[in-house]
Amino acid sequence: VFLTLEELKTVTRAWNPANQDPKQPIEHCAQLYLFALLCRRMMLRPSEAWFARWEQTDLDAGEYRLLDEEKSGFNVKVQSYRTIPIPPHLRDYLRELKKIAKSNYLIEWPQGYYNKKLIDGRPMQANRFFRHVSWALSALGFKDATAYSFRHTGATHMVVKMREALSTTGKIMGHKSETTTEIYVHPVTDDMRAAIEKLEAMEYAGENARP
């Protein structure tokens, strides 16, 4: 499910620890917020963001290096071994988080409801975390959105709004084929309306004809 830019802002605003309403706290909002940033701004796969580690992150160079399957801790596709630039604001945020990190993982989510600490630095199972993301999105009114929505949103805005090439977007996302990248790009309603109206204007230019 694709989120519009305004919907995306609504979600990240609600999850941003700096904007948290103490009367209506969202559990582990800091981890949800970081997850959304990693998937939206760097277009990491949900599993790539969930298992992201500090040893893969070079904040001085502003780069995140996705490692091979054995070192990543989960199944990654061969074409996914890549280095991704970290945007400046996210880099600054990560610098602050690294000062208080308790493990080698960027996202430090408790193992379970009753166990409020990490076990040997390992997070809970990825699929369980993704369910938490879906529940948090649903609580904000986005009942069909999932952990993948941020990655889809990033790709859509990069290609549709920013007019970046599919090849560039696909390289960031770790796709081998542009055809795969196209799956992630969703037409935005405003753009579809503009395209339809542009076509009509061309057909009826200089004419008083009615449809």
N, C-alpha and C positions, 0 to 999 in steps of 0.2 A: 504494500500500500504506500502510495506516494503522499508526502506531506507538502503543502504549499509553504512558501517562505514564512508567511504569517503564522501558520500552524506550527512550523518548526520553532519559531521564536517563542510561541506560547509554551511549548514543551520545555525548551532549554531554560526559559525564564523561571518556570516553576521548579525545575530541578537544580538551578544554580544555587549553591549553598549561600551565596551572598544575598540572595533574594528570598530566602526561606522564611515563611510565616511560621513563627513558633507555635501559633495556635492550630495550624494545620500542617504539621511536618510530613514530608514524604520520606519513608524509611530509606536510609542509605542514599539520599539525594545526591551526595557528592560523587558516588560511584556511577549512578545513573547519568549524571551530567557529563562526567569524563567519557563514559561509553558513547554518549551521543556525539560528543566532539570528535572522538577518534573515528567514528563511522561516517560522520557528516563531512568534516573538514579534510580528513585524509582518505576517506572512502575505504577504510579497512573493512574486511568481512567481519561480521559479529564475532566469529571464533578467533580471528586474528586480533581483534581489539581486546577480547576477554583474556587471552593468553599473553598479551603484550608485556614485555619485561624491560626493566631499566637497562640491562646489559645490551639490549638491542637499540637503545635510544642514545644518540649522540646530540646532546643539547647545544654544545658549542658549535658543531657543524650544522645543526638544524636538520638532522636526518634520523629516520627510523628505518632500521634494516631488518627485514623479515628473514628469519633464518630457515635452514632446511628442516625437513620433517622431524628428524631425530632431536634437534635442539629446540624446536618450537613447542613440542609437547602435544601436538595434535596433527591430524592429517592435513597437509597443504598440497596444492597442486604445483607441479614443477614450474609452471609459468608464474607462480606467485612469489618465487624467490626474488625479492626486489628491494630497492631502497626508495623510500618515499620522503619528500621534503616535509618538514614540520612548519606550519605557518607561524609567524612571529608571536601572535597573541596566545596561541596554544602552547608555544614553546615557553613563554613566560609563566603560564599557568603550571606547566609541568615542572618548572624549576622550583616553584613554591611547594608543590606536592612532594617532590623528591626529598625536601628537607625533613618531612615528617613521615616518610615511607617506613613501613614496618616489615616489608618483604621485598622481594625482587619483582613483584607484579605491580603494574601501574594501577590496576583496579583491585582494591583490597576489600573483597566482600566476604562476610562471615560464612563459615561452612554451613551452618544451619540456624534455625530460628532460636534454639536454646543454647547454641554454642557461639558466643559473640567474639570469637577470635579465630585467626587463621591457624590451620594445622600444618606445620612444617612449611609455611609460606604458600600453600596450595589453595586456590579458590575452590568453590563448589563446582559441580559438573556444569558445563557450559549450557546445556539445554535447560537446566533448572534456572540458571540466571536469566536466560532469554525469556522464560515464563514470567519472571519478576518484571522484566522490561515491559512485556505486553500488559501485565496487570497495572503497572504504573501509568502506561499510556491510556489504558481504558479508564482509569480513574480521572483522567483529564478530559475524557469525552471522545477519545480516538479509539473506539472499540475494535476496529479492524487493523490498526497499526501493529507492527511487530518490530523485532530487533533489526530486521533488514530495511525497515522504512527509512532510516537515516542514510544508509548507503544509496538506496534508490533516489532519495531526495537530492543527495550530493551530485550524483551523476546527471540527474535531470536538469538541475540548475546550471551545472557546468556546460552542458551541451546546448540546452534550449535557451537559457537566459544569457549565458556568457558567450555563446557561439564558439566554444572551444571544439577542436577537432575530436572526432571519435577516437582517433589513434592516440591522442594525448590522454584523454580520459581513460581509455582502456589500459594504457600503460600504468597509470596510477592505481587502477583497480586490480591489476594483475591478470587481465584477460589476454588470451592468446589471439582471439579473433575479434574484429570490430562487430561482427554479428552478435556476439555475446553481450557486448557493451550496449547494443541497441535495445536489448531486452530490458535494461535498467532505465532507459530513457522514456519518460511518460510525457505525452503532450499536455501542456498546461492549458486550462480552459480559456484563459484570456488570449493566449497565442492562437488557439484554434479559432476563436471568434474573430480575431484580427485577420487571420488568413482567409476566412470565409468572406468577410466584408471587403477585403482587398480584391478578391476574385470578382465579387459582384460589382464593385466600383469599376473594374477594368471592362467588364462586359457591358455595362450601361453608361460608360463614359460618353458624354456628348449626346446621349439619347434621352428622350422623355418616356421611353417605353416602360410599361409596368411588367412585373413578373407574371 
